[in-house]
Structures are given as structure tokens and as C-alpha cells.
Amino acid sequence: MGRDLVCVVGAFTDHVGVEFWRGTSLSDPRGPLEGSGKNLRHAKLRTAEENQSEAFAALIRAAIRLDAESEKRPR
């Protein structure tokens, strides 16, 4: 069962943005994550292929796993 926010999806003119609440704690060997904030990282999906990529699927799975294994963080 999840404990906190995992990600947020937003639609923009030229891409779909997916923000990962604990993005700095995710391993990102394939590089779709961007950003320099304290915790948040985001991925910009510009094509259906990017949305269906194994790299993006791996990020989603990792974010869910991190949420399930971690304590809820104070905000």
C-alpha cells in the first residue's frame, strides 16, 4: 500500500510532463529525468514511443516501489 504522493501528470502543448515526488531518490541510468530541485524530478514525454519505453516504465515501477518501502516524509 502506498504511503505518499508518487507522481503527478500534466498535459502541455508539446509534451506530457510526469513529476516524480521523490525523483532525487530514483536511479535514472537511462536519463529521462530532469530538474534540479531538492526532491522533485520530472520527465517530458513528447512521443508515444517515449511514453511506452522501458526506461519510463522502469521509473514508474521504481517510484511505486520506493513509496511502498519508505516512511511518509514530512512536508
DAKA-V665585 format. One record per residue. N is the residue number from 1. SS is DSSP state (~ for helix, > for strand, _ for the rest). OMEGA is omega in radians with two decimals (999 if undefined). NEAR is the number of other ideal C-beta (glycine too) atoms within 12 Angstrom. Layout:
# DAKA-V665585
[[N | SS | OMEGA | NEAR] [N | SS | OMEGA | NEAR]]
This chain:
# DAKA-V665585
[[1 | _ | -3.13 | 8] [2 | _ | -3.09 | 17] [3 | _ | -3.02 | 17] [4 | _ | 3.06 | 23] [5 | _ | 3.13 | 22] [6 | _ | 3.13 | 28] [7 | > | 3.11 | 31] [8 | > | 3.14 | 18] [9 | > | 3.11 | 20] [10 | > | 3.12 | 15] [11 | > | 3.11 | 12] [12 | _ | -3.08 | 14] [13 | _ | -3.03 | 9] [14 | _ | 3.10 | 10] [15 | _ | 2.96 | 20] [16 | > | 3.13 | 22] [17 | > | 3.07 | 26] [18 | > | -3.14 | 33] [19 | > | 3.14 | 28] [20 | > | -3.05 | 36] [21 | _ | 3.11 | 30] [22 | _ | -3.06 | 33] [23 | ~ | -3.14 | 31] [24 | ~ | 3.13 | 21] [25 | ~ | -3.12 | 24] [26 | _ | 3.01 | 36] [27 | _ | -3.08 | 21] [28 | _ | -3.06 | 22] [29 | _ | -3.09 | 12] [30 | _ | 2.93 | 17] [31 | _ | 3.12 | 17] [32 | _ | -3.11 | 31] [33 | > | 3.12 | 33] [34 | > | 3.04 | 21] [35 | _ | -3.11 | 21] [36 | _ | 3.14 | 11] [37 | _ | -3.10 | 15] [38 | _ | -3.11 | 13] [39 | _ | -2.99 | 21] [40 | _ | 2.96 | 25] [41 | > | -3.12 | 30] [42 | > | 3.05 | 31] [43 | > | 3.07 | 35] [44 | > | 3.14 | 25] [45 | > | -3.06 | 30] [46 | _ | -3.11 | 18] [47 | _ | 3.07 | 13] [48 | ~ | 3.13 | 11] [49 | ~ | 3.10 | 11] [50 | ~ | 3.13 | 22] [51 | ~ | -3.08 | 22] [52 | _ | -3.08 | 12] [53 | _ | 3.09 | 19] [54 | ~ | 3.13 | 15] [55 | ~ | 3.13 | 23] [56 | ~ | 3.10 | 32] [57 | ~ | 3.13 | 19] [58 | ~ | 3.10 | 21] [59 | ~ | 3.13 | 36] [60 | ~ | 3.13 | 27] [61 | ~ | -3.14 | 19] [62 | ~ | 3.14 | 29] [63 | ~ | 3.11 | 36] [64 | ~ | 3.13 | 24] [65 | ~ | 3.12 | 19] [66 | ~ | 3.14 | 28] [67 | ~ | -3.12 | 25] [68 | ~ | -3.05 | 17] [69 | ~ | -3.01 | 16] [70 | _ | 3.01 | 20] [71 | _ | 3.05 | 11] [72 | _ | -3.10 | 16] [73 | _ | 3.07 | 16] [74 | _ | 3.14 | 6] [75 | _ | 999 | 8]]
